[in-house]
């Protein structure tokens, strides 16, 4: 479409400042149709060009496909559930050990779960066999389950529970230990066997190192304060 720019300019000037124009009386009260159409076209295409430069032109006008680069992070969405998060270790049922079996050294004995840390009470319980320390882990859960028992190398021992862990030092890394509890069997694998002093040894009962089992007994052939400590890692249920 062709239009006279001078006519458009003069029309704009006379409309805005009629008294300053010497041709105001020559123009009709309404703009000519060609001028109106030309002005509309200029405004439309100018606006369209500006909108296109900043991405505001709909794809159905300029023929392009809609943008597909928008993304949303799942972390920005609401929680898609109505159940609280529960720590598996806290929700798991407590299974206390009731028997320990170590075929390599011919050990098959019941385990006592004494709800006390009093040394006198524990001494009395040890006369009946191995004891699990009450503040240690239970069977098959993260943490360290500590079981201890007597050893004795005296030639005559009337109570055989004083010899319960006599053969513990014969274990080597890789040997199997089975702990029974709740009608199931839990397999542990020996990781280390060491001699230590009762005044120096510290047994870590925290769950930070996985699911473990520690067995301890006296080393009566060395000194009264000497101890054997066997550490084992949990393998699984059998």
MARBA-3410 file (N, C-alpha, C, O; in Angstrom, 1 decimal):
238
0.9,-1.2,0.0,0.0,0.0,0.0,0.9,1.2,0.0,1.9,1.3,0.7 ~ 0.5,2.3,-0.9,1.3,3.5,-1.0,0.5,4.6,-0.4,-0.7,4.8,-0.7 ~ 1.1,5.5,0.4,0.5,6.6,1.0,1.4,7.8,1.1,2.6,7.6,1.1 ~ 0.9,9.0,1.1,1.7,10.2,1.1,2.0,10.5,2.6,1.1,10.8,3.4 ~ 3.3,10.5,2.9,3.8,10.7,4.3,3.5,12.2,4.7,3.2,12.5,5.8
3.5,13.1,3.7,3.3,14.5,4.0,1.8,14.7,4.5,1.6,15.5,5.4 ~ 0.9,14.0,3.8,-0.5,14.1,4.2,-0.7,13.6,5.6,-1.4,14.3,6.4 ~ -0.1,12.5,6.0,-0.1,11.9,7.3,0.4,12.9,8.3,-0.2,13.1,9.4 ~ 1.5,13.5,8.0,2.2,14.5,8.9,1.3,15.7,9.1,1.1,16.2,10.3 ~ 0.8,16.2,8.1,-0.1,17.4,8.2,-1.4,17.1,9.0,-1.8,17.9,9.7
-1.9,15.9,8.8,-3.1,15.5,9.5,-2.8,15.5,11.0,-3.6,16.0,11.8 ~ -1.7,14.9,11.4,-1.3,14.8,12.8,-1.1,16.2,13.4,-1.6,16.4,14.5 ~ -0.5,17.1,12.6,-0.2,18.4,13.1,-1.5,19.2,13.3,-1.6,19.9,14.3 ~ -2.4,19.1,12.4,-3.6,19.9,12.5,-4.6,19.4,13.6,-5.3,20.2,14.3 ~ -4.6,18.1,13.8,-5.4,17.5,14.9,-4.9,18.0,16.2,-5.7,18.4,17.1
-3.6,17.9,16.4,-3.0,18.2,17.7,-2.9,19.7,18.0,-3.1,20.2,19.1 ~ -2.7,20.6,16.9,-2.6,22.0,17.0,-3.3,22.7,15.9,-2.7,23.3,15.0 ~ -4.6,22.7,16.0,-5.5,23.3,14.9,-5.3,24.8,14.7,-5.4,25.3,13.6 ~ -5.0,25.5,15.8,-4.9,27.0,15.6,-3.6,27.4,15.0,-3.5,28.5,14.5 ~ -2.5,26.6,15.1,-1.2,26.9,14.5,-1.1,26.5,13.1,-0.1,26.9,12.4
-2.0,25.9,12.6,-1.9,25.4,11.2,-2.7,26.3,10.3,-3.9,26.7,10.6 ~ -2.1,26.6,9.2,-2.8,27.5,8.2,-3.7,26.7,7.3,-4.3,27.4,6.4 ~ -3.7,25.4,7.4,-4.5,24.6,6.4,-5.6,23.9,7.2,-6.3,23.0,6.6 ~ -5.8,24.2,8.5,-6.8,23.5,9.3,-8.2,23.6,8.7,-9.0,22.7,8.7 ~ -8.4,24.8,8.0,-9.7,24.9,7.5,-9.9,24.2,6.2,-11.0,23.9,5.7
-8.7,23.8,5.6,-8.8,23.1,4.3,-9.1,21.6,4.5,-9.5,20.9,3.6 ~ -8.8,21.1,5.7,-9.0,19.6,5.9,-10.4,19.3,6.3,-11.0,20.2,7.0 ~ -10.9,18.2,6.0,-12.2,17.8,6.4,-12.2,17.5,7.9,-11.2,17.3,8.5 ~ -13.4,17.4,8.5,-13.5,17.1,9.9,-13.1,15.7,10.2,-12.6,15.4,11.3 ~ -13.2,14.8,9.3,-12.8,13.4,9.5,-11.6,13.1,8.5,-11.6,13.6,7.4
-10.7,12.2,8.9,-9.5,11.9,8.1,-10.0,11.1,6.9,-10.9,10.3,7.0 ~ -9.3,11.3,5.8,-9.6,10.5,4.6,-9.4,9.0,4.9,-8.5,8.7,5.7 ~ -10.1,8.1,4.3,-10.0,6.7,4.5,-8.5,6.2,4.2,-8.0,5.4,5.0 ~ -7.9,6.6,3.1,-6.5,6.1,2.8,-5.5,6.5,4.0,-4.7,5.7,4.3 ~ -5.7,7.7,4.5,-4.9,8.1,5.6,-5.1,7.2,6.9,-4.1,6.8,7.5
-6.3,7.0,7.2,-6.7,6.2,8.4,-6.1,4.7,8.2,-5.6,4.2,9.2 ~ -6.3,4.2,7.0,-5.8,2.8,6.8,-4.3,2.8,6.9,-3.7,1.8,7.5 ~ -3.6,3.8,6.3,-2.2,3.8,6.3,-1.6,3.9,7.8,-0.7,3.3,8.1 ~ -2.3,4.8,8.5,-1.9,5.0,9.9,-2.0,3.7,10.7,-1.2,3.3,11.5 ~ -3.2,3.1,10.5,-3.4,1.8,11.2,-2.4,0.8,10.9,-1.9,0.0,11.7
-2.0,0.7,9.6,-1.0,-0.3,9.1,0.3,-0.1,9.8,1.0,-1.0,10.2 ~ 0.7,1.2,9.8,2.0,1.6,10.4,2.1,1.2,11.8,3.1,0.6,12.3 ~ 1.1,1.5,12.6,1.0,1.2,14.0,1.0,-0.3,14.3,1.7,-0.8,15.2 ~ 0.3,-1.1,13.5,0.2,-2.5,13.7,1.5,-3.2,13.4,2.0,-4.0,14.3 ~ 2.1,-2.9,12.3,3.4,-3.6,11.9,4.5,-3.1,12.8,5.4,-3.9,13.1
4.5,-1.9,13.3,5.5,-1.4,14.2,5.4,-2.2,15.5,6.4,-2.6,16.1 ~ 4.2,-2.3,16.0,3.9,-3.0,17.3,4.3,-4.5,17.2,4.9,-5.1,18.1 ~ 4.0,-5.1,16.0,4.2,-6.5,15.8,5.7,-6.8,15.8,6.2,-7.7,16.3 ~ 6.5,-5.9,15.1,7.9,-6.0,15.0,8.6,-5.9,16.4,9.5,-6.7,16.7 ~ 8.1,-4.9,17.2,8.6,-4.8,18.6,8.3,-6.0,19.4,9.2,-6.4,20.2
7.1,-6.5,19.3,6.7,-7.7,20.1,7.5,-8.9,19.7,7.9,-9.7,20.6 ~ 7.7,-9.1,18.4,8.5,-10.2,17.9,9.9,-10.2,18.4,10.5,-11.3,18.7 ~ 10.5,-9.0,18.6,11.9,-8.9,19.0,12.1,-9.4,20.4,13.2,-9.7,20.8 ~ 11.0,-9.4,21.3,11.1,-9.8,22.6,10.4,-11.1,22.9,10.1,-11.5,24.0 ~ 9.9,-11.8,21.8,9.3,-13.1,22.0,7.9,-13.1,22.3,7.4,-14.1,22.9
7.1,-12.0,22.1,5.7,-12.0,22.5,4.8,-12.3,21.4,3.6,-12.2,21.6 ~ 5.3,-12.6,20.2,4.4,-12.9,19.1,3.9,-14.4,19.2,4.8,-15.3,19.1 ~ 2.7,-14.7,19.2,2.2,-16.1,19.3,2.6,-16.8,18.0,2.7,-16.3,17.0 ~ 2.9,-18.2,18.2,3.4,-18.9,17.1,2.4,-19.1,16.0,2.7,-19.3,14.8 ~ 1.1,-18.9,16.3,0.1,-19.1,15.3,0.0,-17.8,14.4,-0.7,-17.9,13.4
0.7,-16.7,14.7,0.7,-15.5,13.9,1.9,-15.6,12.9,1.7,-15.3,11.7 ~ 3.1,-15.9,13.5,4.3,-15.8,12.6,4.6,-17.2,12.0,5.6,-17.3,11.2 ~ 3.9,-18.3,12.3,4.1,-19.6,11.7,5.1,-20.4,12.4,5.3,-21.6,11.9 ~ 5.8,-20.0,13.4,6.8,-20.8,14.1,6.1,-21.7,15.1,4.9,-21.6,15.4 ~ 6.9,-22.8,15.5,6.4,-23.7,16.5,6.5,-23.2,17.9,7.4,-22.4,18.1
5.7,-23.6,18.8,5.8,-23.1,20.2,7.1,-23.6,20.8,7.6,-24.6,20.5 ~ 7.6,-22.8,21.7,8.9,-23.1,22.4,8.7,-24.3,23.3,7.6,-24.5,23.9 ~ 9.7,-25.2,23.4,9.6,-26.5,24.2,10.8,-26.6,25.1,11.1,-27.7,25.6 ~ 11.4,-25.4,25.4,12.6,-25.5,26.3,12.2,-25.2,27.8,13.1,-25.2,28.6 ~ 11.0,-25.0,28.1,10.6,-24.7,29.5,10.7,-26.0,30.3,10.3,-27.1,29.8
11.3,-25.9,31.5,11.4,-27.1,32.4,10.9,-26.7,33.7,10.7,-25.6,34.1 ~ 10.7,-27.8,34.5,10.3,-27.6,35.9,11.1,-28.6,36.8,11.2,-29.8,36.4 ~ 11.6,-28.2,37.9,12.4,-29.1,38.8,11.4,-29.8,39.7,10.5,-29.2,40.2 ~ 11.6,-31.1,39.9,10.7,-31.9,40.8,10.8,-31.3,42.2,9.8,-31.4,42.9 ~ 11.9,-30.7,42.5,12.1,-30.2,43.9,11.2,-29.0,44.1,11.0,-28.6,45.3
10.7,-28.4,43.0,9.8,-27.2,43.2,8.4,-27.6,43.3,7.5,-26.8,43.6 ~ 8.1,-28.9,43.2,6.7,-29.4,43.3,6.4,-29.7,44.8,7.3,-29.9,45.6 ~ 5.1,-29.8,45.1,4.8,-30.2,46.5,5.1,-31.6,46.7,5.4,-32.4,45.8 ~ 5.2,-32.0,48.0,5.5,-33.4,48.3,4.3,-34.3,47.8,3.2,-34.1,48.1 ~ 4.7,-35.3,47.0,3.7,-36.1,46.4,3.3,-37.3,47.2,3.5,-38.5,46.8
2.8,-37.1,48.4,2.5,-38.2,49.3,2.0,-37.6,50.6,2.2,-36.4,50.9 ~ 1.4,-38.4,51.4,0.9,-37.9,52.7,1.4,-38.7,53.9,0.8,-38.6,55.0 ~ 2.4,-39.5,53.7,3.0,-40.3,54.8,4.3,-39.7,55.2,5.1,-39.3,54.4 ~ 4.5,-39.6,56.5,5.8,-39.1,57.0,7.0,-40.1,56.7,6.7,-41.3,56.6 ~ 8.2,-39.5,56.6,9.4,-40.4,56.4,9.7,-41.0,57.7,9.9,-40.4,58.7
9.9,-42.3,57.6,10.2,-43.1,58.8,11.6,-43.8,58.7,11.9,-44.4,57.6 ~ 12.4,-43.6,59.7,13.7,-44.3,59.6,13.5,-45.8,59.7,13.0,-46.3,60.7 ~ 14.0,-46.6,58.7,13.9,-48.0,58.7,14.4,-48.7,60.0,13.8,-49.6,60.5 ~ 15.5,-48.1,60.5,16.1,-48.7,61.7,15.2,-48.5,62.9,15.1,-49.4,63.8 ~ 14.4,-47.4,62.9,13.5,-47.2,64.1,12.2,-48.0,63.9,11.6,-48.4,64.9
11.8,-48.2,62.7,10.5,-48.9,62.4,10.7,-50.5,62.5,9.7,-51.2,62.6 ~ 11.9,-51.0,62.3,12.2,-52.4,62.3,11.9,-53.0,63.7,12.2,-52.4,64.7 ~ 11.3,-54.2,63.7,11.1,-54.8,65.0,12.4,-55.2,65.7,13.3,-55.5,65.1 ~ 12.4,-55.1,67.0,13.5,-55.4,67.8,13.6,-57.0,68.0,12.7,-57.6,68.4 ~ 14.8,-57.5,67.5,15.0,-58.9,67.6,16.2,-59.2,68.5,17.3,-58.8,68.2
16.0,-59.8,69.6,17.0,-60.1,70.6,17.7,-61.4,70.3,17.0,-62.3,69.9 ~ 19.0,-61.5,70.4,19.7,-62.8,70.2,19.3,-63.8,71.3,19.3,-63.5,72.5 ~ 19.1,-65.0,70.9,18.8,-66.0,71.9,19.8,-67.2,71.8,19.8,-68.1,72.7 ~ 20.6,-67.2,70.8,21.6,-68.3,70.7,22.7,-67.9,69.7,22.5,-67.2,68.8 ~ 24.0,-68.3,70.1,25.1,-68.1,69.2,25.8,-69.4,68.8,26.0,-70.2,69.7
26.0,-69.6,67.5,26.6,-70.8,67.0,27.8,-70.5,66.2,27.8,-69.8,65.2 ~ 29.0,-71.2,66.6,30.2,-71.0,65.8,30.7,-72.4,65.6,31.4,-73.0,66.4 ~ 30.4,-73.0,64.4,30.8,-74.4,64.2,32.3,-74.6,64.2,32.7,-75.7,64.7 ~ 33.1,-73.7,63.8,34.5,-73.9,63.7,35.1,-74.3,65.1,36.1,-75.1,65.2 ~ 34.6,-73.7,66.2,35.2,-73.9,67.5,34.2,-74.7,68.4,34.4,-74.8,69.6
33.2,-75.3,67.8,32.2,-76.1,68.5,31.4,-75.4,69.5,31.1,-76.0,70.6 ~ 31.1,-74.2,69.2,30.3,-73.3,70.2,28.8,-73.3,69.8,28.5,-72.9,68.7 ~ 28.0,-73.6,70.7,26.5,-73.6,70.5,25.9,-73.3,71.9,25.6,-74.3,72.6 ~ 25.6,-72.0,72.2,25.2,-71.6,73.5,24.0,-70.6,73.4,24.0,-69.8,72.5 ~ 23.1,-70.6,74.4,22.1,-69.6,74.5,22.7,-68.3,74.9,23.8,-68.2,75.6
22.1,-67.2,74.5,22.5,-65.8,74.8,21.5,-65.2,75.8,20.3,-65.3,75.5 ~ 22.0,-64.6,76.8,21.1,-63.9,77.8,21.0,-62.4,77.4,22.0,-61.8,77.1 ~ 19.8,-61.8,77.6,19.6,-60.4,77.4,19.3,-59.8,78.7,18.1,-59.7,79.1 ~ 20.3,-59.3,79.4,20.1,-58.7,80.7,19.9,-57.2,80.7,20.7,-56.5,80.1 ~ 18.8,-56.8,81.2,18.4,-55.4,81.2,19.1,-54.6,82.3,18.4,-54.0,83.2
20.4,-54.6,82.3,21.1,-53.9,83.4,22.6,-53.7,83.0,23.1,-54.5,82.2 ~ 23.2,-52.7,83.5,24.7,-52.5,83.3,25.4,-52.6,84.6,26.6,-52.4,84.6 ~ 24.8,-53.0,85.6,25.4,-53.2,86.9,26.4,-54.4,86.8,26.0,-55.5,86.4 ~ 27.6,-54.2,87.2,28.6,-55.3,87.1,28.3,-56.5,88.0,28.6,-57.6,87.6 ~ 27.7,-56.3,89.1,27.4,-57.5,90.0,26.3,-58.3,89.3,26.4,-59.6,89.4
25.3,-57.7,88.8,24.3,-58.4,88.1,24.8,-59.2,86.9,24.4,-60.3,86.6 ~ 25.7,-58.5,86.1,26.3,-59.1,84.9,27.2,-60.3,85.3,27.2,-61.3,84.6 ~ 27.9,-60.2,86.4,28.8,-61.3,86.9,28.0,-62.5,87.2,28.3,-63.6,86.9 ~ 26.8,-62.3,87.8,26.0,-63.4,88.2,25.4,-64.1,86.9,25.3,-65.3,86.8 ~ 25.0,-63.2,85.9,24.5,-63.7,84.6,25.5,-64.5,83.9,25.2,-65.5,83.2
26.8,-64.1,83.9,27.8,-64.8,83.2,28.1,-66.2,83.7,28.6,-67.1,82.9 ~ 27.6,-66.5,84.8,27.7,-67.9,85.4,26.8,-68.8,84.6,26.9,-70.0,84.7 ~ 25.8,-68.2,83.9,24.8,-69.0,83.2,25.1,-69.0,81.7,24.4,-69.7,80.9 ~ 26.1,-68.3,81.2,26.4,-68.3,79.8,26.7,-66.9,79.2,26.7,-65.9,80.0 ~ 26.8,-66.8,77.9,27.1,-65.5,77.3,26.0,-64.5,77.5,24.8,-64.8,77.7
26.4,-63.2,77.5,25.4,-62.1,77.8,25.6,-61.0,76.7,26.7,-60.7,76.3 ~ 24.5,-60.6,76.2,24.5,-59.4,75.3,24.4,-58.1,76.2,23.6,-58.0,77.1 ~ 25.3,-57.2,75.9,25.3,-55.9,76.6,24.1,-55.1,76.2,23.8,-54.9,75.0 ~ 23.3,-54.6,77.2,22.0,-54.1,77.0,22.0,-52.8,76.1,21.0,-52.6,75.4 ~ 23.1,-52.1,76.1,23.1,-50.8,75.3,23.7,-51.0,73.9,23.9,-50.1,73.2
24.0,-52.3,73.6,24.5,-52.5,72.2,23.3,-52.8,71.3,22.1,-53.0,71.7 ~ 23.6,-53.0,70.0,22.6,-53.2,69.0,21.9,-54.6,69.2,22.4,-55.5,69.8 ~ 20.7,-54.7,68.6,20.1,-56.0,68.5,20.4,-56.7,67.2,21.3,-56.2,66.5 ~ 19.8,-57.8,66.9,20.2,-58.6,65.8,19.8,-58.0,64.5,18.7,-57.5,64.2 ~ 20.8,-57.9,63.6,20.6,-57.5,62.2,20.3,-56.1,61.9,19.8,-55.8,60.8
20.5,-55.2,62.9,20.2,-53.8,62.7,21.5,-53.0,62.8,22.4,-53.4,63.4 ~ 21.6,-51.8,62.1,22.8,-51.0,62.2,23.2,-50.7,63.6,22.4,-50.4,64.5 ~ 24.5,-50.9,63.9,25.1,-50.8,65.2,25.9,-52.0,65.5,26.2,-52.8,64.6 ~ 26.5,-52.0,66.7,27.4,-53.1,67.1,26.8,-53.9,68.3,26.5,-53.3,69.3 ~ 26.5,-55.1,68.0,26.0,-56.0,69.1,27.1,-56.6,69.8,28.0,-57.4,69.2
27.2,-56.4,71.1,28.3,-56.8,71.9,27.9,-58.0,72.8,26.9,-57.9,73.6 ~ 28.5,-59.1,72.6,28.3,-60.3,73.4,29.6,-60.8,74.1,30.6,-60.9,73.5 ~ 29.5,-61.0,75.4,30.7,-61.4,76.1,30.4,-62.6,77.0,29.3,-62.9,77.4 ~ 31.5,-63.4,77.3,31.4,-64.6,78.2,32.7,-64.9,78.8,33.8,-64.3,78.4 ~ 32.7,-65.8,79.7,33.9,-66.2,80.4,34.8,-67.1,79.6,34.4,-67.8,78.7
36.1,-67.1,80.0,37.0,-68.1,79.6,37.8,-68.6,80.8,38.1,-67.8,81.7 ~ 38.2,-69.8,80.8,39.0,-70.3,81.9,39.9,-71.5,81.4,39.4,-72.4,80.7 ~ 41.1,-71.5,81.8,42.0,-72.6,81.5,42.5,-73.4,82.7,43.6,-74.0,82.7 ~ 41.7,-73.3,83.7,42.0,-74.1,84.9,41.8,-75.5,84.6,40.9,-75.9,83.8 ~ 42.6,-76.4,85.2,42.4,-77.9,84.9,41.1,-78.4,85.3,40.6,-79.4,84.7
40.5,-77.9,86.4,39.2,-78.4,86.8,38.2,-77.2,87.0,38.5,-76.3,87.7 ~ 37.2,-77.3,86.2,36.1,-76.2,86.2,34.8,-76.9,86.4,34.4,-77.6,85.5 ~ 34.1,-76.7,87.5,32.8,-77.3,87.7,31.7,-76.7,86.9,30.9,-77.4,86.4 ~ 31.7,-75.4,86.7,30.7,-74.7,85.9,31.3,-74.5,84.5,32.2,-73.7,84.3 ~ 30.8,-75.2,83.5,31.3,-75.2,82.2,31.1,-73.8,81.5,31.8,-73.5,80.5
30.2,-73.0,82.0,30.0,-71.6,81.5,31.2,-70.7,81.7,31.3,-69.7,81.1 ~ 32.1,-71.1,82.6,33.3,-70.4,82.8,34.3,-70.6,81.6,35.4,-70.0,81.5 ~ 34.0,-71.6,80.8,34.8,-71.9,79.6,34.0,-71.7,78.3,34.4,-72.1,77.2 ~ 33.0,-70.9,78.4,32.1,-70.7,77.3,32.8,-70.2,76.0,32.6,-70.7,74.9 ~ 33.7,-69.2,76.2,34.4,-68.6,75.0,35.9,-69.0,75.0,36.7,-68.2,74.5
36.2,-70.2,75.5,37.6,-70.6,75.6,38.3,-70.6,74.2,39.5,-70.2,74.1 ~ 37.6,-71.0,73.2,38.2,-71.2,71.9,38.0,-70.0,71.0,38.3,-70.1,69.8 ~ 37.6,-68.9,71.5,37.4,-67.7,70.7,38.7,-67.3,69.9,38.6,-66.8,68.8 ~ 39.9,-67.4,70.6,41.1,-66.9,69.9,41.4,-67.8,68.6,42.3,-67.4,67.8 ~ 40.8,-68.9,68.5,41.1,-69.8,67.3,40.4,-69.3,66.0,40.8,-69.8,64.9
39.5,-68.3,66.2,38.9,-67.8,65.0,39.8,-67.0,64.1,40.7,-66.3,64.7 ~ 39.6,-66.9,62.8,40.4,-66.1,61.9,39.4,-65.4,61.0,38.3,-65.8,60.8 ~ 39.9,-64.3,60.4,39.0,-63.5,59.4,38.4,-64.4,58.3,39.1,-65.2,57.7 ~ 37.1,-64.2,58.1,36.4,-65.0,57.1,35.6,-66.1,57.7,34.7,-66.7,57.1 ~ 35.8,-66.5,59.0,35.0,-67.5,59.7,33.6,-67.0,59.9,33.3,-65.8,60.0
32.7,-68.0,60.0,31.3,-67.7,60.1,30.8,-67.8,61.5,31.2,-68.6,62.3 ~ 29.9,-66.8,61.9,29.3,-66.8,63.2,27.8,-66.7,62.9,27.4,-65.8,62.2 ~ 27.0,-67.5,63.5,25.5,-67.5,63.4,24.9,-67.1,64.7,25.1,-67.7,65.7 ~ 24.0,-66.0,64.6,23.3,-65.6,65.8,21.8,-65.9,65.5,21.3,-65.4,64.5 ~ 21.1,-66.6,66.4,19.7,-66.9,66.2,18.9,-65.9,67.1,19.2,-65.6,68.2
17.7,-65.6,66.5,16.8,-64.7,67.3,15.5,-64.5,66.5,15.5,-64.4,65.3 ~ 14.4,-64.5,67.2,13.1,-64.4,66.6,12.8,-65.5,65.6,12.0,-65.2,64.7 ~ 13.3,-66.7,65.8,13.0,-67.8,64.9,13.8,-67.7,63.6,13.6,-68.5,62.7 ~ 14.8,-66.8,63.5,15.6,-66.7,62.3,17.1,-66.8,62.6,17.5,-66.6,63.8 ~ 17.9,-67.0,61.6,19.3,-67.1,61.7,20.0,-66.0,61.0,19.7,-65.7,59.8
21.0,-65.3,61.6,21.7,-64.2,61.1,23.2,-64.5,61.0,23.8,-64.9,62.0 ~ 23.7,-64.4,59.8,25.1,-64.7,59.5,26.0,-63.5,59.6,25.7,-62.5,59.0 ~ 27.1,-63.7,60.4,28.1,-62.7,60.5,29.5,-63.3,60.0,29.7,-64.5,60.2 ~ 30.3,-62.5,59.5,31.6,-62.9,59.0,32.7,-62.2,59.8,32.8,-61.0,59.9 ~ 33.7,-63.0,60.4,34.7,-62.5,61.2,35.6,-61.6,60.4,36.1,-61.9,59.3
35.8,-60.4,60.9,36.7,-59.4,60.2,38.1,-59.3,60.9,39.1,-59.1,60.2 ~ 38.1,-59.4,62.2,39.4,-59.4,62.9,39.3,-60.1,64.3,38.3,-60.2,64.9 ~ 40.5,-60.6,64.7,40.7,-61.2,66.0,41.9,-60.5,66.7,43.0,-60.5,66.1 ~ 41.7,-59.9,67.8,42.9,-59.2,68.4,42.9,-59.4,70.0,41.9,-59.7,70.6 ~ 44.1,-59.2,70.5,44.3,-59.2,71.9,44.4,-57.7,72.4,45.1,-57.0,71.7
43.8,-57.4,73.5,43.9,-56.0,73.9,43.8,-56.0,75.5,43.6,-57.0,76.1 ~ 44.0,-54.8,76.0,43.9,-54.6,77.5,42.6,-54.0,77.9,42.1,-53.1,77.2 ~ 42.0,-54.4,78.9,40.7,-53.9,79.3,40.7,-52.4,79.6,39.7,-51.7,79.5 ~ 41.9,-51.9,80.0,42.0,-50.5,80.3,42.2,-49.6,79.1,42.1,-48.4,79.2 ~ 42.5,-50.2,78.0,42.8,-49.5,76.7,41.7,-49.7,75.7,41.4,-48.8,74.9
41.0,-50.8,75.8,40.0,-51.1,74.7,38.8,-50.2,74.8,38.2,-50.0,75.9 ~ 38.3,-49.8,73.7,37.0,-49.0,73.6,36.2,-49.7,72.5,36.6,-49.8,71.4 ~ 35.0,-50.1,72.8,34.1,-50.8,71.9,33.1,-49.7,71.3,32.4,-49.2,72.1 ~ 33.2,-49.5,70.0,32.3,-48.5,69.4,30.9,-49.2,69.2,30.8,-50.1,68.4 ~ 29.9,-48.6,69.8,28.6,-49.2,69.7,27.7,-48.4,68.7,26.5,-48.7,68.5
28.2,-47.4,68.1,27.4,-46.5,67.2,27.1,-47.2,65.9,27.8,-48.2,65.5 ~ 26.0,-46.8,65.2,25.6,-47.4,64.0,26.4,-46.8,62.7,26.0,-47.2,61.6 ~ 27.3,-46.0,63.0,28.0,-45.3,61.8,28.9,-46.3,61.0,29.2,-46.0,59.9 ~ 29.2,-47.4,61.6,30.1,-48.3,60.9,29.4,-49.6,60.4,30.0,-50.6,60.0 ~ 28.1,-49.5,60.3,27.3,-50.6,59.7,26.8,-51.5,60.8,26.7,-51.2,62.0
26.4,-52.7,60.4,25.8,-53.7,61.2,26.9,-54.7,61.6,27.4,-55.4,60.8 ~ 27.2,-54.8,62.9,28.4,-55.5,63.3,28.1,-56.4,64.6,27.1,-56.2,65.2 ~ 29.0,-57.3,64.8,29.0,-58.1,66.0,30.4,-58.2,66.7,31.4,-58.4,66.0 ~ 30.4,-57.9,68.0,31.7,-58.0,68.7,31.5,-59.0,69.8,30.6,-59.0,70.6 ~ 32.5,-59.9,69.9,32.6,-60.9,71.0,33.8,-60.6,71.8,34.9,-60.3,71.3
33.7,-60.8,73.1,34.8,-60.5,74.0,34.9,-61.5,75.1,33.9,-62.0,75.6 ~ 36.1,-61.9,75.5,36.3,-62.8,76.6,37.7,-62.5,77.2,38.5,-61.8,76.6 ~ 38.0,-63.1,78.4,39.2,-62.9,79.1,40.4,-63.7,78.4,40.1,-64.8,77.8 ~ 41.6,-63.2,78.5,42.8,-63.9,78.1,43.5,-64.3,79.4,44.4,-63.6,79.8 ~ 43.0,-65.3,80.0,43.5,-65.7,81.3,44.9,-66.2,81.3,45.6,-66.2,82.4
45.5,-66.6,80.2,46.9,-67.0,80.1,47.9,-65.9,80.1,49.1,-66.1,80.3 ~ 47.4,-64.7,79.8,48.3,-63.5,79.8,48.3,-62.7,81.1,49.2,-62.6,81.8 ~ 47.1,-62.1,81.3,47.0,-61.3,82.5,45.5,-61.1,82.9,44.7,-61.4,82.0 ~ 45.2,-60.7,84.0,43.9,-60.5,84.5,43.1,-59.4,83.7,41.9,-59.5,83.5 ~ 43.9,-58.4,83.2,43.2,-57.3,82.4,43.3,-57.6,80.9,42.8,-56.7,80.1
43.8,-58.7,80.4,43.9,-58.9,79.0,42.6,-59.5,78.5,41.9,-60.3,79.1 ~ 42.3,-59.1,77.2,41.0,-59.5,76.6,41.3,-59.9,75.2,42.2,-59.4,74.5 ~ 40.5,-60.9,74.7,40.4,-61.2,73.3,39.1,-60.5,72.7,38.0,-60.6,73.4 ~ 39.2,-59.9,71.6,38.1,-59.3,70.9,38.0,-59.7,69.5,38.9,-59.6,68.7 ~ 36.8,-60.3,69.2,36.5,-60.7,67.8,35.5,-59.8,67.2,34.4,-59.6,67.8
35.8,-59.2,66.1,34.8,-58.3,65.4,34.4,-58.9,64.1,35.2,-59.5,63.3 ~ 33.1,-58.9,63.8,32.5,-59.5,62.6,31.5,-58.6,62.0,30.8,-57.7,62.7 ~ 31.3,-58.7,60.7,30.3,-57.9,59.9,29.1,-58.8,59.6,29.2,-60.0,59.3 ~ 28.0,-58.1,59.5,26.7,-58.8,59.2,26.7,-59.1,57.7,27.0,-58.2,56.9 ~ 26.3,-60.3,57.3,26.2,-60.8,56.0,24.8,-60.8,55.5,24.4,-60.3,54.4
23.9,-61.4,56.3,22.5,-61.5,56.0,21.8,-62.7,56.7,22.5,-63.4,57.5 ~ 20.5,-62.8,56.5,19.8,-63.9,57.1,20.0,-65.2,56.3,20.1,-65.1,55.0 ~ 20.0,-66.3,57.0,20.1,-67.6,56.3,19.0,-68.5,56.7,18.9,-69.7,56.2
END
